[in-house]
């Protein structure tokens, strides 16, 4: 009898085991074969070129910056004023397993991001931090409507963030890193400004903004409430992604694609609900899952964030293992680096430990991300062929020099005897 979804259980003997755990065990048992004998190290993962499509600007501040900005702006609502303790507080508050509780943490970061100076600093540091982690291309999203409390206009918010990203790119180059950052303008799905924000994104599309998004609690706020914004963007030949299939299931994904026409799915992890796994391991895709795979619709998967919001129970049970095996257009993302205490390198490290992924797997995720970016085709192709593939080829070739690098030390030791 088939069971639905990767989070379902299969009976084996006297215990029940999730398909994700079974798959992880099968992969783990293969680690001694040649395919799995050279897993990437943490240092190699950090140096590997990475592409990030789903990262929130107000979810990625440095704890010390939050403290500094709170002091500068007179915000007194922080639960902690010591940066280290504040970082712990954000992570623990986000670990509740509830998307609604997770979203509450943003009240503090948005509160200190209400001036041009604050937005510029946060954006510049964002680009710097991502570049230092090996990210070569990033699309960072934020909701301009959440940064108007101190009197900024929507245009002033966008311009401050864009200028901050450019400054961060310059600082990264000065430190020996390369990164390109594009902005995604987000409308809050519980509000009524989606069309206004979509028009804003279109005005700045050649000035650093690469697309549009809607975000916020899914339950009770379907994407179809903002059809006018999506229809406008389609008429303007502009790009957009939609948060769908994170806290709510298949109807949210179906509406985002078939009613709204999303280019990508923000998270989309619940597409697993339309996949049946039989006891013998065979897999059957429902019509929506088949459509998503056949159309190569990118899934902006965020493993650590999904654990925090309850979309998955563990890394081993996260649908990414099955979705990658089934060749969905999977990408790996951070979502909110502050709340999840994560980086792209840490996300990859978790996947390597859990699924024994090799550099080939990490390159596959990275190329998927670049293929799915909201950049012109020729620029995506150049990034893949001139940056990503050569970067991974260099990392893969390092094993050739390990033995020769170790020989002099062995010889010296022998001479010493």
ZIZI-V259729 format. One record per backbone hydrogen bond with DSSP energy under -0.5 kcal/mol. CO is the residue of the C=O (numbers start at 0). NH is the residue of the N-H. E is the energy in kcal/mol with one decimal. If there is no record, write none. Layout:
# ZIZI-V259729
CO,NH,E / CO,NH,E
This chain:
# ZIZI-V259729
2,276,-2.5 / 4,7,-1.3 / 5,19,-1.1 / 7,18,-1.1 / 9,11,-0.5 / 9,16,-2.4 / 11,14,-1.6 / 14,11,-2.5 / 16,9,-2.7 / 17,21,-2.2 / 18,22,-3.0 / 19,23,-2.5 / 20,24,-2.4 / 21,25,-2.3 / 22,26,-2.5 / 23,27,-2.8 / 24,28,-2.4 / 25,29,-0.6 / 26,29,-1.1 / 27,30,-1.8 / 29,32,-2.1 / 32,35,-1.2 / 33,36,-0.8 / 40,44,-2.5 / 41,45,-2.1 / 42,46,-1.7 / 43,47,-1.5 / 49,135,-2.7 / 49,136,-1.3 / 51,138,-2.4 / 53,333,-0.5 / 53,334,-2.6 / 54,140,-2.8 / 55,58,-1.4 / 56,59,-1.3 / 58,337,-3.0 / 58,338,-0.7 / 61,64,-0.6 / 61,65,-2.0 / 62,66,-2.0 / 63,67,-2.4 / 64,68,-3.0 / 65,69,-2.2 / 66,70,-2.1 / 67,71,-2.5 / 68,72,-2.4 / 69,73,-1.1 / 69,74,-1.6 / 80,82,-0.5 / 81,85,-2.9 / 82,86,-2.4 / 83,87,-1.7 / 84,88,-2.3 / 85,89,-2.5 / 86,90,-1.9 / 87,91,-2.7 / 88,92,-2.7 / 89,93,-1.8 / 90,94,-0.8 / 91,94,-0.5 / 92,95,-0.7 / 93,96,-0.6 / 97,101,-2.2 / 98,102,-2.4 / 99,103,-1.0 / 100,104,-0.7 / 101,104,-1.0 / 102,105,-1.3 / 103,106,-1.7 / 104,107,-0.9 / 104,108,-0.9 / 105,109,-2.7 / 106,110,-1.3 / 107,111,-1.0 / 108,111,-0.6 / 109,112,-1.4 / 114,118,-2.4 / 115,119,-2.7 / 116,120,-2.4 / 117,121,-2.7 / 118,122,-2.4 / 119,123,-2.5 / 120,124,-2.6 / 121,125,-1.9 / 122,126,-2.1 / 123,127,-2.1 / 124,128,-2.9 / 125,129,-2.4 / 126,130,-2.3 / 127,131,-2.4 / 128,132,-0.9 / 129,132,-0.6 / 129,134,-2.3 / 130,133,-1.9 / 133,49,-1.8 / 135,179,-1.4 / 136,51,-2.4 / 137,139,-0.5 / 137,181,-2.8 / 138,54,-0.7 / 139,183,-2.2 / 140,56,-2.9 / 141,143,-0.7 / 141,185,-3.0 / 142,145,-2.2 / 143,146,-1.9 / 147,150,-1.7 / 152,156,-2.0 / 153,157,-2.1 / 154,158,-2.4 / 155,159,-2.0 / 156,160,-2.2 / 157,161,-2.7 / 158,162,-2.3 / 159,163,-2.0 / 160,164,-2.5 / 161,165,-2.2 / 162,166,-2.2 / 163,167,-2.6 / 164,168,-2.4 / 165,169,-2.0 / 166,170,-2.6 / 167,171,-2.4 / 168,172,-2.2 / 169,173,-2.1 / 170,174,-1.2 / 171,174,-0.7 / 171,176,-2.9 / 172,175,-1.7 / 179,137,-2.3 / 181,139,-2.5 / 182,209,-3.0 / 182,210,-1.0 / 183,141,-1.9 / 183,185,-0.5 / 184,212,-1.8 / 186,214,-2.0 / 187,190,-1.5 / 192,196,-2.5 / 193,197,-2.6 / 194,198,-2.5 / 195,199,-1.7 / 196,200,-2.6 / 197,201,-1.9 / 198,202,-1.9 / 199,203,-1.6 / 201,204,-1.0 / 203,206,-1.7 / 203,208,-2.0 / 207,182,-2.6 / 207,209,-0.5 / 210,184,-2.2 / 211,240,-2.5 / 212,186,-2.5 / 213,242,-1.7 / 214,188,-3.1 / 217,220,-2.3 / 221,224,-1.8 / 222,225,-2.1 / 223,226,-1.3 / 225,228,-0.8 / 225,229,-1.6 / 226,230,-2.8 / 227,231,-1.9 / 228,232,-2.3 / 229,233,-2.3 / 230,234,-2.0 / 231,235,-1.6 / 232,237,-2.8 / 233,236,-1.4 / 238,211,-1.1 / 239,262,-2.5 / 239,263,-0.7 / 241,243,-0.6 / 241,265,-3.0 / 243,267,-1.9 / 244,269,-2.2 / 248,251,-1.0 / 248,252,-1.3 / 249,253,-3.0 / 250,254,-2.5 / 251,255,-2.1 / 252,256,-2.0 / 253,257,-3.1 / 253,258,-0.6 / 254,258,-1.4 / 254,259,-2.2 / 255,261,-2.5 / 256,260,-0.6 / 262,297,-0.6 / 263,241,-1.3 / 263,265,-0.6 / 264,266,-0.9 / 264,299,-2.7 / 265,243,-1.9 / 265,267,-1.2 / 267,270,-1.8 / 268,271,-1.4 / 269,272,-2.0 / 270,273,-2.0 / 271,274,-1.7 / 273,285,-3.3 / 274,4,-3.1 / 275,277,-0.5 / 275,283,-2.7 / 276,2,-1.8 / 277,280,-2.1 / 281,277,-2.9 / 283,275,-3.2 / 285,289,-2.6 / 286,290,-2.1 / 287,291,-2.5 / 288,292,-2.4 / 289,293,-3.4 / 290,294,-2.6 / 291,296,-2.2 / 292,295,-1.1 / 297,264,-2.5 / 297,299,-0.6 / 298,300,-1.7 / 298,330,-1.9 / 299,266,-0.8 / 300,332,-1.8 / 301,305,-2.5 / 302,306,-1.7 / 303,307,-1.8 / 304,308,-2.1 / 305,310,-1.9 / 305,311,-1.3 / 306,309,-0.7 / 307,96,-1.5 / 313,317,-0.6 / 314,317,-1.0 / 317,320,-1.6 / 318,322,-3.0 / 319,323,-2.5 / 320,324,-1.5 / 321,325,-2.2 / 322,327,-2.5 / 323,326,-1.3 / 327,329,-2.1 / 328,298,-2.7 / 330,300,-1.4 / 333,335,-2.1 / 334,55,-3.0 / 335,339,-2.4 / 336,340,-0.6 / 336,341,-1.7 / 337,340,-0.7 / 342,346,-2.2 / 343,347,-2.3 / 344,348,-2.5 / 345,349,-2.4 / 346,350,-1.8 / 347,351,-2.7 / 348,352,-2.5 / 349,353,-2.2 / 350,354,-3.0 / 350,356,-0.7 / 351,355,-1.4 / 357,361,-2.1 / 358,362,-2.5 / 359,363,-2.0 / 360,364,-2.3 / 361,365,-2.2 / 362,366,-3.2 / 363,367,-2.2 / 364,368,-2.1 / 365,369,-2.2 / 366,370,-2.9 / 367,371,-1.5 / 369,372,-1.0 / 372,374,-1.4 / 375,378,-0.5 / 375,379,-2.1 / 376,380,-2.7 / 377,381,-2.1 / 378,382,-2.0 / 379,383,-2.2 / 380,384,-2.8 / 381,385,-2.7 / 382,386,-1.4 / 382,387,-2.6 / 383,388,-2.7 / 386,390,-1.6 / 387,391,-2.2 / 388,392,-2.4 / 389,393,-2.2 / 390,394,-1.6 / 391,395,-2.6 / 392,396,-1.7 / 393,397,-0.5 / 394,397,-1.0 / 395,398,-0.7 / 396,399,-1.7 / 397,400,-1.5 / 398,401,-0.8 / 398,402,-0.6 / 400,404,-2.1 / 401,405,-1.6 / 402,406,-1.3 / 403,407,-0.8 / 405,409,-1.8 / 406,410,-2.8 / 407,411,-2.8 / 408,412,-2.2 / 409,413,-2.1 / 410,414,-2.5 / 411,415,-2.1 / 412,416,-1.1
